[in-house]
Amino acid sequence: METWRRTNLERWNLDQLEGSTHTIADHRSSRSLDRQPVADHHENGVVLTDLETAARTHQALLAPVLEEFWAGEDFRKMELANKALWRGGKFIYVPDGVKAVVPVRLICKSGEGNFSFSRNVVVVGEGSEVVVLEDHQSETTEPQSSVAFSRLILKSGAKAHFFYTQELNAQTAHFWHQKCTLEREAQLFHTSVIMGGGVHKSHLEVELSGQGARSELFGILLGKKEQHFDIGTYQHHLGDHTYSDLLFKSALKDGARSIYTGFIKVEKQALETNAYQANHNLLLSERARADSTPVLEILTNAVHCKHGATAGPLGSEELFYLQSRGLSEPEAEKMLIGGFFEPILRKLPMLEMRERLAARVAEAL
């Protein structure tokens, strides 16, 4: 499959799961998510609970979501494993007209055992607002296979800030898929921060189904040593007068490699669509490598769509200028790298998160 041409699916060792039901149960019991019970949280009517409980208490809302496939056929093997083996996933529901003041954090920790499967669902009601942080962390330094799926549904007029962070250990092969559906006039501000894992593959799909829906997608990727990152995004415009903007930036050193594939599809009925995507990469060593593949499929002529991609080292003239003003070479490099990521960092709505990510960028690079 083209989707897996540059990343080896066998790295996740899913064939080891074939066998008896007893074997599957053993893998379930090893996941740390099982040991993190989450009680219902009813502030302003907001519900935060485990997905298994929600499947019973919010059956009418959740049943259709859990029964459907969230990903395409290229990811079917991953999704079948996740659907069969997830346990203890999280569910967030924000009722109509509610503004959730406190950010909701979903912590997905991979503990003991060879496999980790997480599955989260977030539903934001009409005219509601929420901030969600989905944080993937390791509790062990042992090699693992992590397969995570996430679903975000924004009803008419809803607004969400969603943050996905991945800081798993260097021995982990991590796969993450998220499907986001935006109904009429819904707004999504999405930020991905990817720093961990030995092998990482992710696919972010945003479906702008309602008239006037809007999404702004940002990504920061930091790679070092021999890390391998394969990032895919899909901006799917189905409603008219929809808008999507995407900016992914990576900084790679040592022998790290990033692969970015961005797909914008505009359906025939999606008149007056405005879509843009950009991928920019800093190569901080001679062995670092970045590949970008933008794809546009436009089925109507009443649109405005653009894309762009760059890859290269820090500018020698900029380095020389800063050093001529008294900065050392490491200080000049740090300043330029910080400036490279600043357009994304300044868009984050919370000062605490901006400062934390700026510190992490400086620490990692």
Secondary structure, DSSP 8 states (H G I E B T S, - for coil): -GGGTTS-GGGG-GGGG-S-HHHHHHHHHT-GGGG-------GGG-EEEEHHHHHHHTHHHHHHHHHS--S-GGGHHHHHHHHHH--S-EEEEE-TT-B--S-EEEEEEE-SSSEEEEEEEEEE-TT-EEEEEEEEEES-SS-EEEEEEEEEEE-TT-EEEEEEEEE--TTEEEEEEEEEEE-TT-EEEEEEEE---SEEEEEEEEEE-STT-EEEEEEEEEE-TT-EEEEEEEEEE-STT-EEEEEEEEEE-TT-EEEEEEEEEE-TT-TTEEEEEEEEEEE-SSS-EEEEEEEEEE--SSEEEEEEEEEE---HHHHHHHHHTT--HHHHHHHHHHHHHHHHHTT-S-HHHHHHHHHHHHHH-
